[in-house]
Amino acid sequence: MIVSNPPGPFRPTWDSLENYVVPEWYLDAKFGIFIHWGPYSVPAFGNEWYPRNMYVRGTREFEHHARTFGPQDRFGYKDFVPLFRAERFDAREWADLFAEAGARYVVPVAEHHDGFAMYRSRLTRWNAAEMGPRRDVLGELATAVRERGLTFGLSSHRAEHWWFFNGGREFPSDVQDPRLADFYGPAHPGGYGPGENPPSEAFLEDWLRRCAELVDSYRPQLFWFDWWIEQPEFAPYLRRFASYYYNRAAAWGQGVAINYKNEAFPARAAVWDVERGQLASIRESFWQTDTAVAKNSWGYVEGMDYKQPRDLIHDLVDIVSKNGCLLLNVGPRADGTIPEEDRGILLEMGAWLRVHGEAVYGTRPWKVYGEGPTEVVEGAFKDTERQPFTSEDIRFTTRDDRLYAIALGEPAEELLVRSLATGLALEPRPVTQVDVLGGPSQVPFEQTAAGLAVRLPRDRTARHAVALRIRFAG
């Protein structure tokens, strides 16, 4: 398979790719579901890096594996594949749940670092259609998600496979079996820090072919990449892929997006993603947070440490107020069932969004993101470092001539919005009407030099956060 640039408006140069425009569906969607699911769900221990860590001496996974399954030269990661049966997987049931949760797009992992493709592939026999489930998992999800009116995307973590299994080179293990080189290989020795362990041209060409195969077979409207594509050797291949994908999408007549981390792409050429983290202020360019319902793993493991729905709703609102969107991960069990805890979190978020979604979907940032005492710790892997938000923490969104003020808590009788004080330059027009989403319209208010004081009704749907719809004169 030769990947050549198809006809279209883009060339494989950064100058050309910086003409990319984020599609409206993505700007409006605000909330998506990420899915980490693969053979690593069978041992269900540690986290989704079990495939690597079971070959790294001194780790909990190494000791657990040898004790539970046997030595790594007798029972290796490849032996989990036939145990990954997905016998209870129902793509339509998943899509129904995601729609009920209020998600607008869905991003299953197509291939994680372990090299097992969750789709039908012509480029590797190690794929879900030929082994394990013996079903085209990705294809079934694509169909079900689209039938529910949601946007389908996917993620590729193939880049990290270059070194992922290299621990198995250091002691007797099945990673060294030449018959399994098409699965474990290259397992290249060395680290994976910035500038370390550069991938070969052959590996990069294979990476590009796999990405192009996913584009052509499944037509995803979002293509998410993990961090290791930031290695300098990937740069020309990223340009080739982005041009290929954007031109394909132009021929389909669909808006698409690429997610990247750190500085792998120029800011205007794709959509920046922050893993398990947020920003402290509005970012001019649209961005995304990817995080999970659990703090300790992306894939399913025994002993998941779950977040609270309230905190995730608050994070969603905070992110949207700063021109971002939230991609929230769930980890199904090996049999294809989504744990009840994951389901409960999603359904509670969906219940809140059914009442308050007007203040989230299709909105854009206001002049300031919000107000309040709680400081967000900016950056990746910081999502559990802040203090809980309070009802004094208010976030703003806007659509048409309406401003939404969302209190990240449950104020008792009155909500004071200081950013709407008379005399401030933020909004010179006076407030003419205030409604409470999930409650009565035209609630009493007073606008003074201290702020907009709103009298809240008792009979309101206000679990987790209260949203005001505010209208101005003129």
N, C-alpha and C positions, 0 to 999 in steps of 0.2 A: 504494500500500500504506500503510494507516494503522495505526500501532502503538499499540494501546490496551491497557490493563492487563487481562489475562485474570482470570477468577475464581480465587481462591486466598487463601492466608493472608497474602500480602505486599502492601503498598502502596508506592508510590514515594516513601518518606520514609526518612531514615537511621534514625529510631527504629524503624520497622517492620523494616527490613533487618538491623538488628543482632540480630534474633531468629534469624538464619540459624545453622544448625548444620552443621559440616563432616561429610560423610558418612563412614561407617566404611570404605568401600572405599578412600577416599583416604588416611585415616589409616594403613591397613594396607599400602598398595601400595609406598611408599618409593622406587620407581625407575620412571621413565618415559622415553620416547624422544620427542624433539623433532625435527622435520624441516623444514629450510629448503630449499625447492626451487621454482624458477620460471625465467622467461626469463633471469634474471641468471646462471644456470648455464651459458648458452651462451658468453658471452665468457670466463667462468671466470678473471677477473683482479681482483686487489685484494681485494674482499670483496663481500658481498651489497648493499652500498651503491653498487655500480658504476652502477646506473641514475641515481643522483643525481650522483655524482662525474664521470661522463662529460660532464656539462654544467657543471661548475665549473672555470673556467679556472685553470690553475696546478697542478692535481692530476695525479698519475701516470695516473689513469684518463682524464682529458681528452686528454693527449698520446698515450697508448696507443691510444685509440679513433680519433683522427684519423689516426694512422699506420697502424693495422691495418685499419680498416673505412671510413675516409673522413670527410669533414667532417660535423658533426652536423646540418647542414641537408639532407644527402643520405642519410645513413644514421643514423637515430636509434634510440632504444631500441625503438620499436615494430617495427623491422625484425628484432629478435631473436625476436619472437614466432613467426613461421612456421618459424624454425630450431629452436625448442624443440619437438621432436617426441615425446620420451619413448617412442621406438620399442621399447625393451627394458624398459619399466616393467612389473613383475609385482607387483601388490599382495599376493598370497598369499605370494610369496617374501619380500617385505619383512616381512610379519607373522610368518612362520616365523622369520626372523632375530631379530626383536625378542623373540619368545617365548623363543628359545634364549639370548638375552642376559640373561634373567631380568627383563625389564621387565614391569610390570603395567598400564601405560597408555601410550597413544601419542597424540602431539599434533602433527599436521602443520600447517604454516602454510596457512591458508585464503586469506589475502590479505596480501601484504607491502606495504611502503611504496610499491612501484612501481604498485599499483593493478590488477594482473592477478589476477583471481579464479581460484583453482585448483579451482573447482567450477562446477556448472551454476547460472546465475543468471538471474533475470528482470529484474534491475536494471541489468545492464551487458552489452554484447556482448563485452567484453574478458574472456572467461572460457575456461577450458581445455576446456570441452565444445564450444565453437564455434570456437576458434582454437588454434593450436599443436598440442597433443596430440590435440585433438578427442575427449577422453574426460573424463568426470567423475572426475577424479583423487581428489578428496576422497571421493566416494561409493564408489569402488572400495576405497579404504583403509578406510573405515568398515565395509564389509561384511567384508573380510578380517580386520581386527583383531578384530572381534566374534566371527567364526567361530573364532578362536584363543583365545577366552576372555579377551581383554584389553579394557580399558576405552578407549573412544574419546573423544578431546577434539579441540580445534582452537584455533588462534590467529588473532587479527585485529590487523593493524598498520595498519589503514585510517586511523586518526586522523592519522598522520604524513604522509599523502598531501596534506594541505592545502598544504604548502610543499615537498614533496619534489623536484619538478622545477623549482623557481623559478630555478635557475641558467640554464636554457635561455631565460629571458626577457631575458638580458643580452647576447646576441650572436645572430647568425643561426642558428637551429636549428629543427627540426621541432616543438619544443614550442609555437611560436607559430602553428602551422597550425590555424586554427579548426575544420577537419574532424576534428582529433584532440583536441579539447577534452574529449571524454568519456573520454579515456584519461589525458592529461597534466594536465588541469585538476584543481583550480584553479591549481596552481603559483603559489601566492600569494606575492608578494614579502615579504621580511622574514626575521627570524631565527626560531629555535625554542627559545629559552631560556624559563625560567619567566615567565609573564605576557606573553610576546611573541606578536605575530602572531595575535590571537584569531580562531578560525574563525567563519564566518558561520552563521546559523540554517539556511540551506538545506543547507550541508554537514553540519551536525550532524543534521538530520532524515534525510539520506541515509545517514549513518553508522548511525543507529539502525535504519533499514529493513534495511540490509545485515546487521547483527547479528541482527535478528529473523528474517530469511530463513534464516540459517545455523542458528539454533535450530530452526526449524520443519522445515527440510529434512533435517537430519542428526542431530538430537537428541544433541548432544555432552554428555558428562557433565563436561567441563572446558572452560572458555572463558577463554583466556589473552589478556591485553591488554599491549601495550608501554607505554612510559612517558608518551606525550604526552597521554593521557587525563587527566593531572593538571591540565591547563589549567582555570581556573575555569569557563569556558563549558561544559565537558563535564559538570559536576556534576549538573544536573537530568536530563541524558540518561543518565548512569550510573545514577541512581536509577530512571529509567523502564525501562532495560534490565534491571537486576538484578531488579526486581519482575516484569517480563515473563518472564524466564528461570526464576526460582525458582518462579513459579506454574505455568508450563508443566511444569516438572519434577515438581512436586507432582501434577499431573494424570497424568503418565506413571508415577508411583510410583517415581521414580529419584532418587538423591542426586546433586547436581551441585555444582560449585564455579566461582567466578570467581577468576582470578589478577590481581593488580594490583601496581604498583610504587610506591615512595615513599609518598605519603599520599593517593592518589587515592580510596581508600575508607576508612571507619573500620575499625579492626582486626577487629571482630567481624562485619562485613558481608560479608567475602570472605576469600580466602587471600593473604597477602602473599608476594611473590616478590622474590628478590635476584638480580640479574643478575651472573653470573661472580663470585660472592662467597659468603662464609660468615659465620657468627656466632661470637662468642667464648664464648658461654654458652647455656644452655637458654632458649628463648623459650616463654613460657606458651602462647601461641597457636600453632597449627600453621602452618608456613611452608614455602617451597620455594626451592631454588636452581635457576636455569636457567643452564646452561653448555654448552660444546661440546667435542667430541673434539679439535678444533683450537684453537690459541691465536689464530690470525690471521683467521679467517673463520667465519661460520655456514653460508653457502652454499659449494658446491664451487668451488675455484679451483686453478689450477696452483700447486704449491709450498705445500701445506698443512703447517703446523707443528703436528704432532700431539703430544698429551699421552701419557703412559705409562699403560697399564692399571693399574699398581700405584698411581699417584697418584690416579686416578679412583676406585678401590676405597676407598682411604683417605679421600678426600673424601666418598664415599657414607656410610661408617660414621660419620665425624665429624658429618655433617649429621643423620643419623638419631638419633644420641645427643643432639642438641640440639633434638629435636622437629620435624625437618624432613624433606624428601624431595628427591630429585635428579631433575631433568628434563634429560637429556643429549641434546644435538643431534648429528645426523649431516647431512651435505650430499651428496645424490646428484648424479651427473653429469647433464648435460642429456638423455642417452639413457635415463635411468631406472635405471642401475646404481648400486649403492652401492659406493664404492671399497673395495679389499681392505684398506687400512689401517683404515678405519672398521669393516669387518666383523671384522677381527682383534681390535680393541679390544673390541668388543661380545661376541664369543665368549669372550674371556678373562675378562671380567667375569661372563659367564654361568656359566663353569666354576667360578669362585670361589663364586658365589651358590648353585649346586647343592649344594655342600658346607656352606656357612656361612649360607645364607639363613634358617635357623631363628633366627639372632641378629639378623636384619634385618627380615624381613616380619612384620607384625602386632605388632611390639614398641612399647613406649612408653619415654620417658625414665626414668632412675633418679633418685635424689636428687641426684647430681652427674653431669655429662656424662662426666667422665673425669679422667685425671691424666697427667702427663708434661711434658717440658721444652719441647716445640715450641709456640710461640705462633701462633695463627691471627690473621691480620690481618683485622679485621672490616670488612664493608661491600662494596658493589658494585665490580666490576672490580678485585678484590684477589686473585683465585684463583691467580695465579702469583707472588705476593709472599712467601709463607711459605717457610720451609725445609722440606725433606722430613721427613715424620714418621719416627719411629724405633720400635724395638720397646719402648722405654720409654714411648711414648705409648699409653695404653690408653683405650678408650672403652667406656661401659656402656650396655646396653639391658636391658629387662626385659619379661617376659610371664608371667602367672599367678604362680607362686611361684618362677620361675627368674630368675636374674640372669646376663647374658652380659657377659663381659669380653673385649674384642677388642684384641689387641696389633697396632698398625699397623706391622708388620714381621715378622721371622722370628727370634725369640729362639732361642738355641742349645739349652740344656739346662734352664734354669729361668726361670720368669716370676714376678716379684714384683709383686703387686697391693697397693700401699700403702694404698689406700682401704679395704681389708678387714682392717686391723690390729686386733688385740684392743684393747678399751678405747675405740675410736672410737664416736661416737654415730651414725654413718651406718647401721650395721647391728649391732644388739646381739646378734642370734642367731648362734651359731657355725656355721661351714661344716661340712656333713656329707658332701658329695660333690662332686667336680669331674670333669667329662668334657671331652675335647677333641673338638670337632667335626671330623669327618674322621679321627679317630684312636680309640684305645681309650677305654672308659669307666672311671670310677673310677681316675684316675691318682693317684699319691702327692702329698700336699700337707701343709703344716704352717702353722698359723695362729699368728702370734706378734705381739708388739708392733711388729714392723717391717712386717708385712703378711702376705698370703697367698702363701706360696712354693709354687709348683706345679712338680713335676718333669715335664718334657715328654718324651713318647716320641719315639723316633727315627722310627718308622714312622707318620708322620702326613701328611695332605694339607695343607700349610701354605704354599703359595705366596702371597706378598704380605702375609698377615695370619693370625694365629692366634686362634681364638675358643674361649673356655672357657664351658661351661655349669656354673653353680654353684648348688647347692641348700643350704638352711639348715635347721636343726632347727626342728621345730614346724610 
